[in-house]
Each structure stands twice: as C-alpha cells, then as structure tokens.
Amino acid sequence: MIMRKILKLAALSCVSILVCLSSCTKPEPEDIKKPVPTPPSTSGSSGVVGTVTCNGRPVSGVAVSDGIDVVKTDENGKYKLSTEKATGIVFITPPSGYVPVSTDGVKPDFYAHLKNDFSEETHDFELREENQENYSIMFFADLHLTNADFKPDLKVFREIVMPNVKRVAAEAAASGPVYSVNLGDLSHERWWYKYSYNVQNAYKTLVENDFPTLLWSIPGNHDNDSAIRSDNTDWDAGHMYRKALGPEYYSVNIGNEHWVFLDNIKYINSSGSGLAVGAVGKLDYDHAVSGRQMKWLRHDIAMVPSDMNVIICSHATIISDSSKGYSGTKSQVDSLAVMFKRFKSKVFYNGHGHVMGFFDSKLYSGFKGVKIPATSGDMWESAPHYLLGLDGEEGGIYVVNFKGDERTDRYSTHQYGDKWMRIYDMNKVADYYNADANVRAQMEKYPKRLDYGNGTYKNQILINYWMHKPGQKVQVFEDGKSLSVKSVTYEDPLFNICYHIRTFLKQLPITPSQTTVTAKHMFVAQAKTATSPVTVRILDESGKVIREETLVRPKDFGPDME
C-alpha cells in the first residue's frame, strides 16, 4: 500500500509537460500531503556492489559512497559497500580527467537510487575521458521557475536567458570543456501545487530547452515539498529533488579542483497556516549542514590530496562577509574550516541572496567567498528589467575558467553582453524621483527609504560596480581631473523603480519589503559640474586598468535605461 502511494505521488508530480503547460493536472490534496517514508537506517545493512568503467575498461581508485561511508574501486574497477541505505542513494566521486555519461545530456549519471529494503544491489557506473587541464564552469542560482500566471518567468527564460547561456557556453568551449553548477532554488515551492509545476518540471524545462552542458546541482530552500511536514521534514520534503536531480550532497573532481556540494538548508515547514496552495506549514528553514553530511565529508576529504584546490558549493552562505562572518552554527563552521585548512586554496560559492559579491573571509583566514546573483533577478518580478538583482546588478552568467592554479572570470548579462557596472547621473535620478507621482507616494508612505530627490545627491556620480573584488580600485575623472571616490551602501535606484514601485502599485502576491535595499558594491564621486563628461576607471589588484567607461551628462534615468 505504501509503495503504491509513493508511485502515485511520483506520477502526479511528473504530469506537467512544457509543450502544453496550461493543461497540467494538479495533484489531489489527499495525495500530496503524504510524506515519503525515510529509507531504513538502523535495523540492518546490506551490500551494494558494482563496477566503474570507461570505454569498457575498469577505473580504479574511484570513490563510492552511500552518503555516509566512502570506499574506493579496486584495480578491476569494482567496489563493495556495506550500507544501511540511510540516504537511499549510492554515488561516485568522478576522478579528474573523467566525467559520467549522461542519459539526457544534462544530468550526469553519477548516482543510483537504492531499494527501500536490505536486499543486495548491483549498480555500475560508466565514465568517459575528458581533458580538464583547461575547463570552465558556468554558475547559476535561484532560477525560481514557476509557470505562474502573474510573472513571465518561462517566457523570459526561453527567449532571453537560454540564448545567452548557449552563446556563452559556445564561447567558453573554445578553451576546453564547459560544465555548469546550479546553486539551488531551481523552483519555488510556494507555487508547486497552484501551477502544477515543481522542481522536476523545472529540471525538464532545462532539458527541453537544450541546456548545453552537464549540470551539477544542489537543492535550495524552495526545492522542498511544502506539502510535507513529518517527524523528519528536512529529509522527507526533499524527495522530489532527489528523484529529479539525485543526491543533495556529494563531491566531484575536475582538473586540479575537488568540488564539494553541500546542502546547508534545514527545511522546517513549521506548523501554521499554509502560505500557499498545497502547503501544510510556513515554508521556513534554518541554515545548517546535517550531521550525516559532516560525517560523509570527513570521509570524503580524507581521500583528497592536499595539493588540490577545494571549492565548496552551497545554496546559502556558509562563510560570509557579514559582521557575523558565517552562517549557521559557529561550531559547525569552525569544524568545516578545520577540515579544509590543509588545502592551499579554498573558495565558497553560494546563491540564495540574489546579490553578487566577492570577499576574503576576515574570520577564517585563507577562505574566499563568491556570491552568485539570481538568474531570475528578483524572481522575475521587476519590469521592464526582469533580471535585475536586489543590489541592482544586471542578470547574467558568471563564468570561471580554470587552468592549473590560474582562474579568470567574466560576467555576461543576458541582455547587454559583458556589462559589469551601471553609472548614474544623480541629477537626473533626482529629477525622476521628484517628478514621478508613484515615487513620491512611495516616499510618503515609507519615509525611511533613501529619497534621491531630496537634494543631497546634487552633481554626484553613483557607480554600481557589481564585479568589485577585494583589492580593486575605482577611479573617477572629470575633465581629466581625479575626483575623490568613496564606497557607500546606497540602494540601486533602477531596482527601486523597476521592482519596489511595481509591487507597491500592483500588490503582487509576494509582498515586497519596502525598506531600503542597499548594495555593498556602490561607489560615489562628487562632480564639480552638472554637465561635464565623467570617466570611470577600474584597476585590478596590480594597478592595471581592466575597465573604463565614460558617462556623458546629462544622462537620462528611467525604467527603460540600459
């Protein structure tokens, strides 16, 4: 009976197809609220065996795990793993110079689901060789695909995002293989049942739109099933993600990098009125890496040579640039820092915040962090700039090229190419703020917001340089003379009028915060005149000019500006 219900749930969740989204059938309420049982974890163990091959030849030394213990294949490519099947999955850590085959061309076939019993199982894995001396990673985060009727997410994704993805992938492929990393929130659980479109459907959207590379994924808080609250909510609510995309944590070797993918979202969905159709709780969560993951990670890291670089991917920040310096429990983050201490390079990549940022950790020396902006901007709800992030950065693809210990990066926006900053003539911003009746109504209702029309910003030049990194310098020149530049935490004015004003007027289903949203990569210079051209110059850590743009003033400001 239980297995029939599980199969029924799985079948219902896969009903939606992209060619006919409007005809999707919603799961029945009595079915969607049935938790998926957790695999056995204490009553016994069994063996999982198999062989890892490449073109029919055995591959030795490949790490194989059940999400807790780790073993390696022998000289014949064979492994044997004694397991309690607590995670319901067995997976390999692909060695450098190899990638798993892919059935659909997008998801790597590096894992297998286990039976919900203690029978012995056989699972083989097939690899193919690939030269990874020079390779690139395209990072994605927070796509938040929904099929909702009040936002254009699928249309914008197909018509604007995907063409850029394919173009950037083709360009990067000129120097070596290209892979992609999805940092979570592929979907949005708030709308799963109202619009019959869950994380499995979101993944199908990628496949059906010919996503161009292999994709490594981790879950975000919105990739959990909101219809589930149980004695083990965090695990049970992830059942659709695991079915669609596999393990929630694992590792991959690519080139000279050991990539660790961690699930640092503890889904709670605490008791209360449901926030959406089909939901049984508040959709809340904490930031934490489970004890099971920590145990697996110790086993995983123990097998990695110290001369490899370590890259840690998670949905939410683990080590951050906030005053706190970390997310979750400090003792746990301290343990992670100790685990990674022996490696020469440690970089954390995360999404979740819908902002872009680069930082060197002040609390944990030697650790660097990169915040990846949301591919959806702020959930596709700003207009006409649908892809604007909370900090005003233009939506795009962050790409890193790895060649030995050298790393170069670029940011390609979906609409404007390699655009790394936006420069505002604050005189024209002030004119707009003072003339627009909607902005004045917003300021009257929310008087604590930054009011760019109050005269404070006369003749100022505001630079939103979202690719700013530690050690870089921003210079501003007016008539060839250097102006004083200071770092500020201002709100991006374009984001305000494209997002907050829109939601303020239309009262969209998601109520926005009407407090000022500030950005950490803002710079301001006080010009002498209102009309002289101004040149903005970006210098890297060595003092080399890497970017230069000239602002011809007056420069109009409004929702249609680039």
PyMOL commands that set and color helices and strands:
alter all, ss='L'
color gray80, all
select helices_A, chain A and resi 2-13+18-23+29-32+153-175+189-191+199-208+221-223+233-236+239-245+291-302+330-340+426-435+437-445+493-506
alter helices_A, ss='H'
color red, helices_A
select strands_A, chain A and resi 46-54+57-58+63-65+70-72+78-83+89-93+98-100+111-113+121-122+125-129+134-140+178-182+214-217+250-254+257-261+265-267+285-287+309-314+346-350+357-360+367-371+396-403+406-413+421-425+460-465+473-478+481-483+485-488+522-526+534-539+545-551
alter strands_A, ss='S'
color yellow, strands_A
deselect
rebuild
show_as cartoon
